[in-house]
């Protein structure tokens, strides 16, 4: 199995990482809904890409990188805060590469 995912799935995972970082939990229901939406959008992505005049995969990869960066910043802020109180917390999982980007 390769570490590359489709652009929509990676974008959704990056959004989930922000949610998990902020709330310190992953909601099972939200995860199921996001996974279903990602699969649906992944299926229509080739059609949408053929209708636009720009590289949609690169745009989605850039948005994913931004969301991953935000999750990392939030995790760092929480880590600094929790270190002061003596607790520990892991950084969010890295989002897989999309088409070699990320």
Backbone atoms as SQL, in Angstrom:
CREATE TABLE atoms (id INTEGER PRIMARY KEY, chain TEXT, resi INTEGER, resn TEXT, atom TEXT, x REAL, y REAL, z REAL);
INSERT INTO atoms VALUES
  (1, 'A', 1, 'UNK', 'N', 0.846, -1.185, 0.000),
  (2, 'A', 1, 'UNK', 'CA', 0.000, 0.000, 0.000),
  (3, 'A', 1, 'UNK', 'C', 0.884, 1.238, 0.000),
  (4, 'A', 2, 'UNK', 'N', 0.546, 2.202, -0.807),
  (5, 'A', 2, 'UNK', 'CA', 1.334, 3.413, -0.911),
  (6, 'A', 2, 'UNK', 'C', 0.876, 4.457, 0.101),
  (7, 'A', 3, 'UNK', 'N', 1.753, 5.407, 0.386),
  (8, 'A', 3, 'UNK', 'CA', 1.459, 6.446, 1.362),
  (9, 'A', 3, 'UNK', 'C', 0.706, 7.612, 0.726),
  (10, 'A', 4, 'UNK', 'N', 0.461, 7.551, -0.592),
  (11, 'A', 4, 'UNK', 'CA', -0.238, 8.631, -1.270),
  (12, 'A', 4, 'UNK', 'C', -1.738, 8.418, -1.194),
  (13, 'A', 5, 'UNK', 'N', -2.473, 9.502, -0.993),
  (14, 'A', 5, 'UNK', 'CA', -3.919, 9.452, -0.979),
  (15, 'A', 5, 'UNK', 'C', -4.449, 10.446, -1.997),
  (16, 'A', 6, 'UNK', 'N', -5.741, 10.362, -2.229),
  (17, 'A', 6, 'UNK', 'CA', -6.332, 11.316, -3.157),
  (18, 'A', 6, 'UNK', 'C', -6.405, 12.685, -2.489),
  (19, 'A', 7, 'UNK', 'N', -6.437, 13.745, -3.284),
  (20, 'A', 7, 'UNK', 'CA', -6.422, 15.108, -2.709),
  (21, 'A', 7, 'UNK', 'C', -7.570, 15.389, -1.752),
  (22, 'A', 8, 'UNK', 'N', -8.762, 14.935, -2.067),
  (23, 'A', 8, 'UNK', 'CA', -9.918, 15.208, -1.198),
  (24, 'A', 8, 'UNK', 'C', -9.762, 14.486, 0.134),
  (25, 'A', 9, 'UNK', 'N', -9.381, 13.213, 0.088),
  (26, 'A', 9, 'UNK', 'CA', -9.210, 12.442, 1.320),
  (27, 'A', 9, 'UNK', 'C', -8.158, 13.086, 2.220),
  (28, 'A', 10, 'UNK', 'N', -7.056, 13.510, 1.638),
  (29, 'A', 10, 'UNK', 'CA', -6.006, 14.149, 2.425),
  (30, 'A', 10, 'UNK', 'C', -6.491, 15.465, 3.026),
  (31, 'A', 11, 'UNK', 'N', -7.273, 16.225, 2.275),
  (32, 'A', 11, 'UNK', 'CA', -7.820, 17.488, 2.779),
  (33, 'A', 11, 'UNK', 'C', -8.759, 17.235, 3.955),
  (34, 'A', 12, 'UNK', 'N', -9.599, 16.227, 3.829),
  (35, 'A', 12, 'UNK', 'CA', -10.516, 15.874, 4.916),
  (36, 'A', 12, 'UNK', 'C', -9.725, 15.411, 6.146),
  (37, 'A', 13, 'UNK', 'N', -8.687, 14.607, 5.940),
  (38, 'A', 13, 'UNK', 'CA', -7.859, 14.144, 7.061),
  (39, 'A', 13, 'UNK', 'C', -7.187, 15.317, 7.761),
  (40, 'A', 14, 'UNK', 'N', -6.740, 16.310, 6.999),
  (41, 'A', 14, 'UNK', 'CA', -6.118, 17.488, 7.599),
  (42, 'A', 14, 'UNK', 'C', -7.134, 18.256, 8.447),
  (43, 'A', 15, 'UNK', 'N', -8.357, 18.362, 7.941),
  (44, 'A', 15, 'UNK', 'CA', -9.415, 19.008, 8.724),
  (45, 'A', 15, 'UNK', 'C', -9.733, 18.237, 9.989),
  (46, 'A', 16, 'UNK', 'N', -9.761, 16.911, 9.880),
  (47, 'A', 16, 'UNK', 'CA', -10.000, 16.075, 11.060),
  (48, 'A', 16, 'UNK', 'C', -8.885, 16.250, 12.089),
  (49, 'A', 17, 'UNK', 'N', -7.652, 16.408, 11.617),
  (50, 'A', 17, 'UNK', 'CA', -6.535, 16.612, 12.533),
  (51, 'A', 17, 'UNK', 'C', -6.680, 17.915, 13.309),
  (52, 'A', 18, 'UNK', 'N', -7.179, 18.961, 12.638),
  (53, 'A', 18, 'UNK', 'CA', -7.414, 20.222, 13.351),
  (54, 'A', 18, 'UNK', 'C', -8.477, 20.012, 14.424),
  (55, 'A', 19, 'UNK', 'N', -9.573, 19.354, 14.065),
  (56, 'A', 19, 'UNK', 'CA', -10.643, 19.084, 15.025),
  (57, 'A', 19, 'UNK', 'C', -10.110, 18.284, 16.217),
  (58, 'A', 20, 'UNK', 'N', -9.341, 17.233, 15.919),
  (59, 'A', 20, 'UNK', 'CA', -8.801, 16.387, 16.981),
  (60, 'A', 20, 'UNK', 'C', -7.824, 17.161, 17.862),
  (61, 'A', 21, 'UNK', 'N', -7.055, 18.058, 17.261),
  (62, 'A', 21, 'UNK', 'CA', -6.097, 18.848, 18.032),
  (63, 'A', 21, 'UNK', 'C', -6.809, 19.815, 18.965),
  (64, 'A', 22, 'UNK', 'N', -7.830, 20.466, 18.462),
  (65, 'A', 22, 'UNK', 'CA', -8.555, 21.449, 19.261),
  (66, 'A', 22, 'UNK', 'C', -9.353, 20.785, 20.367),
  (67, 'A', 23, 'UNK', 'N', -10.024, 19.678, 20.053),
  (68, 'A', 23, 'UNK', 'CA', -10.908, 19.041, 21.030),
  (69, 'A', 23, 'UNK', 'C', -10.227, 17.940, 21.836),
  (70, 'A', 24, 'UNK', 'N', -9.036, 17.537, 21.429),
  (71, 'A', 24, 'UNK', 'CA', -8.308, 16.431, 22.067),
  (72, 'A', 24, 'UNK', 'C', -9.044, 15.096, 21.939),
  (73, 'A', 25, 'UNK', 'N', -9.889, 14.973, 20.929),
  (74, 'A', 25, 'UNK', 'CA', -10.585, 13.710, 20.692),
  (75, 'A', 25, 'UNK', 'C', -10.985, 13.639, 19.227),
  (76, 'A', 26, 'UNK', 'N', -11.219, 12.414, 18.777),
  (77, 'A', 26, 'UNK', 'CA', -11.738, 12.193, 17.423),
  (78, 'A', 26, 'UNK', 'C', -13.135, 11.625, 17.572),
  (79, 'A', 27, 'UNK', 'N', -14.100, 12.330, 16.993),
  (80, 'A', 27, 'UNK', 'CA', -15.480, 11.868, 17.047),
  (81, 'A', 27, 'UNK', 'C', -15.713, 10.783, 16.012),
  (82, 'A', 28, 'UNK', 'N', -16.219, 9.643, 16.445),
  (83, 'A', 28, 'UNK', 'CA', -16.436, 8.520, 15.538),
  (84, 'A', 28, 'UNK', 'C', -17.491, 8.861, 14.489),
  (85, 'A', 29, 'UNK', 'N', -18.546, 9.522, 14.888),
  (86, 'A', 29, 'UNK', 'CA', -19.603, 9.890, 13.947),
  (87, 'A', 29, 'UNK', 'C', -19.089, 10.884, 12.922),
  (88, 'A', 30, 'UNK', 'N', -18.371, 11.912, 13.386),
  (89, 'A', 30, 'UNK', 'CA', -17.813, 12.900, 12.462),
  (90, 'A', 30, 'UNK', 'C', -16.843, 12.246, 11.497),
  (91, 'A', 31, 'UNK', 'N', -16.082, 11.292, 11.988),
  (92, 'A', 31, 'UNK', 'CA', -15.110, 10.592, 11.151),
  (93, 'A', 31, 'UNK', 'C', -15.812, 9.789, 10.059),
  (94, 'A', 32, 'UNK', 'N', -16.908, 9.122, 10.401),
  (95, 'A', 32, 'UNK', 'CA', -17.653, 8.340, 9.413),
  (96, 'A', 32, 'UNK', 'C', -18.263, 9.257, 8.347),
  (97, 'A', 33, 'UNK', 'N', -18.816, 10.380, 8.769),
  (98, 'A', 33, 'UNK', 'CA', -19.415, 11.324, 7.823),
  (99, 'A', 33, 'UNK', 'C', -18.340, 11.898, 6.905),
  (100, 'A', 34, 'UNK', 'N', -17.212, 12.299, 7.472),
  (101, 'A', 34, 'UNK', 'CA', -16.120, 12.866, 6.681),
  (102, 'A', 34, 'UNK', 'C', -15.567, 11.838, 5.698),
  (103, 'A', 35, 'UNK', 'N', -15.430, 10.588, 6.139),
  (104, 'A', 35, 'UNK', 'CA', -14.929, 9.542, 5.242),
  (105, 'A', 35, 'UNK', 'C', -15.887, 9.295, 4.080),
  (106, 'A', 36, 'UNK', 'N', -17.181, 9.284, 4.364),
  (107, 'A', 36, 'UNK', 'CA', -18.164, 9.087, 3.305),
  (108, 'A', 36, 'UNK', 'C', -18.151, 10.232, 2.307),
  (109, 'A', 37, 'UNK', 'N', -18.092, 11.452, 2.824),
  (110, 'A', 37, 'UNK', 'CA', -18.043, 12.624, 1.941),
  (111, 'A', 37, 'UNK', 'C', -16.766, 12.622, 1.112),
  (112, 'A', 38, 'UNK', 'N', -15.656, 12.272, 1.732),
  (113, 'A', 38, 'UNK', 'CA', -14.375, 12.240, 1.008),
  (114, 'A', 38, 'UNK', 'C', -14.420, 11.216, -0.118),
  (115, 'A', 39, 'UNK', 'N', -14.974, 10.048, 0.145),
  (116, 'A', 39, 'UNK', 'CA', -15.061, 9.010, -0.899),
  (117, 'A', 39, 'UNK', 'C', -15.942, 9.468, -2.059),
  (118, 'A', 40, 'UNK', 'N', -17.050, 10.121, -1.726),
  (119, 'A', 40, 'UNK', 'CA', -17.938, 10.630, -2.757),
  (120, 'A', 40, 'UNK', 'C', -17.221, 11.684, -3.608),
  (121, 'A', 41, 'UNK', 'N', -16.573, 12.633, -2.949),
  (122, 'A', 41, 'UNK', 'CA', -15.875, 13.697, -3.672),
  (123, 'A', 41, 'UNK', 'C', -14.672, 13.168, -4.439),
  (124, 'A', 42, 'UNK', 'N', -13.989, 12.165, -3.888),
  (125, 'A', 42, 'UNK', 'CA', -12.872, 11.545, -4.618),
  (126, 'A', 42, 'UNK', 'C', -13.363, 10.949, -5.931),
  (127, 'A', 43, 'UNK', 'N', -14.581, 10.419, -5.923),
  (128, 'A', 43, 'UNK', 'CA', -15.136, 9.811, -7.126),
  (129, 'A', 43, 'UNK', 'C', -15.461, 10.819, -8.219),
  (130, 'A', 44, 'UNK', 'N', -15.861, 12.020, -7.823),
  (131, 'A', 44, 'UNK', 'CA', -16.212, 13.034, -8.824),
  (132, 'A', 44, 'UNK', 'C', -15.047, 13.960, -9.163),
  (133, 'A', 45, 'UNK', 'N', -13.943, 13.822, -8.451),
  (134, 'A', 45, 'UNK', 'CA', -12.791, 14.706, -8.678),
  (135, 'A', 45, 'UNK', 'C', -12.310, 14.703, -10.127),
  (136, 'A', 46, 'UNK', 'N', -12.149, 13.544, -10.784),
  (137, 'A', 46, 'UNK', 'CA', -11.694, 13.578, -12.181),
  (138, 'A', 46, 'UNK', 'C', -12.623, 14.380, -13.095),
  (139, 'A', 47, 'UNK', 'N', -13.934, 14.283, -12.865),
  (140, 'A', 47, 'UNK', 'CA', -14.892, 15.040, -13.676),
  (141, 'A', 47, 'UNK', 'C', -14.737, 16.535, -13.423),
  (142, 'A', 48, 'UNK', 'N', -14.623, 16.909, -12.166),
  (143, 'A', 48, 'UNK', 'CA', -14.463, 18.326, -11.822),
  (144, 'A', 48, 'UNK', 'C', -13.157, 18.860, -12.390),
  (145, 'A', 49, 'UNK', 'N', -12.074, 18.070, -12.266),
  (146, 'A', 49, 'UNK', 'CA', -10.773, 18.500, -12.794),
  (147, 'A', 49, 'UNK', 'C', -10.836, 18.752, -14.301),
  (148, 'A', 50, 'UNK', 'N', -11.624, 17.967, -15.014),
  (149, 'A', 50, 'UNK', 'CA', -11.706, 18.147, -16.463),
  (150, 'A', 50, 'UNK', 'C', -12.495, 19.406, -16.844),
  (151, 'A', 51, 'UNK', 'N', -13.255, 19.951, -15.914),
  (152, 'A', 51, 'UNK', 'CA', -14.086, 21.127, -16.192),
  (153, 'A', 51, 'UNK', 'C', -13.422, 22.452, -15.809),
  (154, 'A', 52, 'UNK', 'N', -12.363, 22.418, -15.015),
  (155, 'A', 52, 'UNK', 'CA', -11.720, 23.657, -14.577),
  (156, 'A', 52, 'UNK', 'C', -10.447, 23.898, -15.379),
  (157, 'A', 53, 'UNK', 'N', -10.031, 25.165, -15.420),
  (158, 'A', 53, 'UNK', 'CA', -8.862, 25.523, -16.235),
  (159, 'A', 53, 'UNK', 'C', -7.586, 25.648, -15.409),
  (160, 'A', 54, 'UNK', 'N', -7.570, 25.095, -14.208),
  (161, 'A', 54, 'UNK', 'CA', -6.385, 25.142, -13.360),
  (162, 'A', 54, 'UNK', 'C', -6.129, 23.760, -12.773),
  (163, 'A', 55, 'UNK', 'N', -4.986, 23.596, -12.145),
  (164, 'A', 55, 'UNK', 'CA', -4.594, 22.313, -11.562),
  (165, 'A', 55, 'UNK', 'C', -5.269, 22.145, -10.199),
  (166, 'A', 56, 'UNK', 'N', -6.439, 21.551, -10.203),
  (167, 'A', 56, 'UNK', 'CA', -7.228, 21.399, -8.984),
  (168, 'A', 56, 'UNK', 'C', -6.512, 20.557, -7.939),
  (169, 'A', 57, 'UNK', 'N', -5.817, 19.525, -8.357),
  (170, 'A', 57, 'UNK', 'CA', -5.096, 18.670, -7.403),
  (171, 'A', 57, 'UNK', 'C', -4.046, 19.474, -6.639),
  (172, 'A', 58, 'UNK', 'N', -3.358, 20.382, -7.324),
  (173, 'A', 58, 'UNK', 'CA', -2.354, 21.218, -6.653),
  (174, 'A', 58, 'UNK', 'C', -3.006, 22.212, -5.700),
  (175, 'A', 59, 'UNK', 'N', -4.153, 22.753, -6.096),
  (176, 'A', 59, 'UNK', 'CA', -4.885, 23.667, -5.214),
  (177, 'A', 59, 'UNK', 'C', -5.305, 22.933, -3.942),
  (178, 'A', 60, 'UNK', 'N', -5.839, 21.731, -4.096),
  (179, 'A', 60, 'UNK', 'CA', -6.239, 20.936, -2.935),
  (180, 'A', 60, 'UNK', 'C', -5.040, 20.546, -2.085),
  (181, 'A', 61, 'UNK', 'N', -3.915, 20.230, -2.726),
  (182, 'A', 61, 'UNK', 'CA', -2.698, 19.888, -1.984),
  (183, 'A', 61, 'UNK', 'C', -2.210, 21.093, -1.177),
  (184, 'A', 62, 'UNK', 'N', -2.286, 22.280, -1.759),
  (185, 'A', 62, 'UNK', 'CA', -1.895, 23.488, -1.043),
  (186, 'A', 62, 'UNK', 'C', -2.793, 23.756, 0.148),
  (187, 'A', 63, 'UNK', 'N', -4.101, 23.590, -0.047),
  (188, 'A', 63, 'UNK', 'CA', -5.044, 23.780, 1.054),
  (189, 'A', 63, 'UNK', 'C', -4.798, 22.755, 2.160),
  (190, 'A', 64, 'UNK', 'N', -4.462, 21.535, 1.762),
  (191, 'A', 64, 'UNK', 'CA', -4.151, 20.489, 2.742),
  (192, 'A', 64, 'UNK', 'C', -2.909, 20.856, 3.544),
  (193, 'A', 65, 'UNK', 'N', -1.900, 21.378, 2.869),
  (194, 'A', 65, 'UNK', 'CA', -0.678, 21.791, 3.563),
  (195, 'A', 65, 'UNK', 'C', -0.963, 22.904, 4.564),
  (196, 'A', 66, 'UNK', 'N', -1.823, 23.832, 4.172),
  (197, 'A', 66, 'UNK', 'CA', -2.187, 24.924, 5.085),
  (198, 'A', 66, 'UNK', 'C', -2.892, 24.366, 6.316),
  (199, 'A', 67, 'UNK', 'N', -3.869, 23.487, 6.108),
  (200, 'A', 67, 'UNK', 'CA', -4.585, 22.901, 7.244),
  (201, 'A', 67, 'UNK', 'C', -3.660, 22.074, 8.134),
  (202, 'A', 68, 'UNK', 'N', -2.735, 21.347, 7.514),
  (203, 'A', 68, 'UNK', 'CA', -1.772, 20.564, 8.306),
  (204, 'A', 68, 'UNK', 'C', -0.890, 21.488, 9.135),
  (205, 'A', 69, 'UNK', 'N', -0.500, 22.610, 8.558),
  (206, 'A', 69, 'UNK', 'CA', 0.302, 23.589, 9.288),
  (207, 'A', 69, 'UNK', 'C', -0.456, 24.183, 10.458),
  (208, 'A', 70, 'UNK', 'N', -1.733, 24.468, 10.236),
  (209, 'A', 70, 'UNK', 'CA', -2.559, 25.007, 11.326),
  (210, 'A', 70, 'UNK', 'C', -2.673, 23.989, 12.450),
  (211, 'A', 71, 'UNK', 'N', -2.877, 22.717, 12.100),
  (212, 'A', 71, 'UNK', 'CA', -2.962, 21.669, 13.129),
  (213, 'A', 71, 'UNK', 'C', -1.660, 21.575, 13.912),
  (214, 'A', 72, 'UNK', 'N', -0.542, 21.713, 13.210),
  (215, 'A', 72, 'UNK', 'CA', 0.757, 21.659, 13.878),
  (216, 'A', 72, 'UNK', 'C', 0.947, 22.846, 14.823),
  (217, 'A', 73, 'UNK', 'N', 0.541, 24.039, 14.373),
  (218, 'A', 73, 'UNK', 'CA', 0.621, 25.230, 15.225),
  (219, 'A', 73, 'UNK', 'C', -0.247, 25.048, 16.468),
  (220, 'A', 74, 'UNK', 'N', -1.479, 24.585, 16.281),
  (221, 'A', 74, 'UNK', 'CA', -2.372, 24.380, 17.423),
  (222, 'A', 74, 'UNK', 'C', -1.819, 23.340, 18.390),
  (223, 'A', 75, 'UNK', 'N', -1.246, 22.265, 17.844),
  (224, 'A', 75, 'UNK', 'CA', -0.650, 21.234, 18.703),
  (225, 'A', 75, 'UNK', 'C', 0.514, 21.813, 19.491),
  (226, 'A', 76, 'UNK', 'N', 1.316, 22.648, 18.842),
  (227, 'A', 76, 'UNK', 'CA', 2.435, 23.283, 19.536),
  (228, 'A', 76, 'UNK', 'C', 1.961, 24.195, 20.648),
  (229, 'A', 77, 'UNK', 'N', 0.919, 24.957, 20.388),
  (230, 'A', 77, 'UNK', 'CA', 0.369, 25.838, 21.418),
  (231, 'A', 77, 'UNK', 'C', -0.180, 25.046, 22.588),
  (232, 'A', 78, 'UNK', 'N', -0.875, 23.958, 22.285),
  (233, 'A', 78, 'UNK', 'CA', -1.423, 23.130, 23.360),
  (234, 'A', 78, 'UNK', 'C', -0.316, 22.431, 24.128),
  (235, 'A', 79, 'UNK', 'N', 0.739, 22.007, 23.409),
  (236, 'A', 79, 'UNK', 'CA', 1.844, 21.319, 24.072),
  (237, 'A', 79, 'UNK', 'C', 2.519, 22.260, 25.059),
  (238, 'A', 80, 'UNK', 'N', 2.781, 23.483, 24.637),
  (239, 'A', 80, 'UNK', 'CA', 3.404, 24.464, 25.522),
  (240, 'A', 80, 'UNK', 'C', 2.521, 24.678, 26.747),
  (241, 'A', 81, 'UNK', 'N', 1.220, 24.790, 26.516),
  (242, 'A', 81, 'UNK', 'CA', 0.279, 25.004, 27.601),
  (243, 'A', 81, 'UNK', 'C', 0.232, 23.797, 28.538),
  (244, 'A', 82, 'UNK', 'N', 0.194, 22.574, 27.984),
  (245, 'A', 82, 'UNK', 'CA', 0.104, 21.395, 28.823),
  (246, 'A', 82, 'UNK', 'C', 1.423, 21.088, 29.519),
  (247, 'A', 83, 'UNK', 'N', 2.552, 21.454, 28.894),
  (248, 'A', 83, 'UNK', 'CA', 3.842, 21.256, 29.563),
  (249, 'A', 83, 'UNK', 'C', 3.913, 22.085, 30.829),
  (250, 'A', 84, 'UNK', 'N', 3.335, 23.263, 30.792),
  (251, 'A', 84, 'UNK', 'CA', 3.327, 24.119, 31.975),
  (252, 'A', 84, 'UNK', 'C', 2.518, 23.483, 33.097),
  (253, 'A', 85, 'UNK', 'N', 1.499, 22.693, 32.740),
  (254, 'A', 85, 'UNK', 'CA', 0.683, 22.038, 33.757),
  (255, 'A', 85, 'UNK', 'C', 1.179, 20.633, 34.077),
  (256, 'A', 86, 'UNK', 'N', 2.204, 20.151, 33.345),
  (257, 'A', 86, 'UNK', 'CA', 2.781, 18.847, 33.621),
  (258, 'A', 86, 'UNK', 'C', 2.213, 17.708, 32.798),
  (259, 'A', 87, 'UNK', 'N', 1.210, 17.959, 31.949),
  (260, 'A', 87, 'UNK', 'CA', 0.621, 16.914, 31.114),
  (261, 'A', 87, 'UNK', 'C', 1.352, 16.851, 29.781),
  (262, 'A', 88, 'UNK', 'N', 1.161, 15.752, 29.059),
  (263, 'A', 88, 'UNK', 'CA', 1.777, 15.618, 27.736),
  (264, 'A', 88, 'UNK', 'C', 0.711, 15.315, 26.709),
  (265, 'A', 89, 'UNK', 'N', 0.980, 15.724, 25.466),
  (266, 'A', 89, 'UNK', 'CA', 0.045, 15.472, 24.370),
  (267, 'A', 89, 'UNK', 'C', 0.845, 15.336, 23.090),
  (268, 'A', 90, 'UNK', 'N', 0.467, 14.389, 22.252),
  (269, 'A', 90, 'UNK', 'CA', 1.166, 14.136, 20.991),
  (270, 'A', 90, 'UNK', 'C', 0.720, 15.117, 19.919),
  (271, 'A', 91, 'UNK', 'N', 1.620, 15.394, 18.981),
  (272, 'A', 91, 'UNK', 'CA', 1.287, 16.239, 17.829),
  (273, 'A', 91, 'UNK', 'C', 0.376, 15.457, 16.898),
  (274, 'A', 92, 'UNK', 'N', -0.425, 16.170, 16.073),
  (275, 'A', 92, 'UNK', 'CA', -1.309, 15.459, 15.150),
  (276, 'A', 92, 'UNK', 'C', -0.535, 14.664, 14.123),
  (277, 'A', 93, 'UNK', 'N', -1.169, 13.648, 13.592),
  (278, 'A', 93, 'UNK', 'CA', -0.540, 12.809, 12.570),
  (279, 'A', 93, 'UNK', 'C', -0.279, 13.622, 11.315),
  (280, 'A', 94, 'UNK', 'N', 0.814, 13.345, 10.668),
  (281, 'A', 94, 'UNK', 'CA', 1.139, 14.032, 9.419),
  (282, 'A', 94, 'UNK', 'C', 0.183, 13.578, 8.328),
  (283, 'A', 95, 'UNK', 'N', -0.203, 14.491, 7.468),
  (284, 'A', 95, 'UNK', 'CA', -1.063, 14.157, 6.347),
  (285, 'A', 95, 'UNK', 'C', -0.210, 13.552, 5.251),
  (286, 'A', 96, 'UNK', 'N', -0.658, 12.447, 4.648),
  (287, 'A', 96, 'UNK', 'CA', 0.143, 11.795, 3.594),
  (288, 'A', 96, 'UNK', 'C', 0.336, 12.697, 2.379),
  (289, 'A', 97, 'UNK', 'N', 1.362, 12.397, 1.615),
  (290, 'A', 97, 'UNK', 'CA', 1.667, 13.163, 0.403),
  (291, 'A', 97, 'UNK', 'C', 0.577, 12.986, -0.634),
  (292, 'A', 98, 'UNK', 'N', 0.315, 14.047, -1.389),
  (293, 'A', 98, 'UNK', 'CA', -0.669, 14.004, -2.458),
  (294, 'A', 98, 'UNK', 'C', 0.058, 14.303, -3.746),
  (295, 'A', 99, 'UNK', 'N', 0.052, 13.356, -4.666),
  (296, 'A', 99, 'UNK', 'CA', 0.708, 13.548, -5.952),
  (297, 'A', 99, 'UNK', 'C', 2.135, 14.065, -5.784),
  (298, 'A', 100, 'UNK', 'N', 2.826, 13.579, -4.778),
  (299, 'A', 100, 'UNK', 'CA', 4.207, 13.993, -4.542),
  (300, 'A', 100, 'UNK', 'C', 4.334, 15.324, -3.831),
  (301, 'A', 101, 'UNK', 'N', 3.219, 15.955, -3.459),
  (302, 'A', 101, 'UNK', 'CA', 3.243, 17.242, -2.759),
  (303, 'A', 101, 'UNK', 'C', 2.836, 17.007, -1.319),
  (304, 'A', 102, 'UNK', 'N', 3.550, 17.582, -0.385),
  (305, 'A', 102, 'UNK', 'CA', 3.137, 17.482, 1.003),
  (306, 'A', 102, 'UNK', 'C', 4.089, 16.789, 1.878);
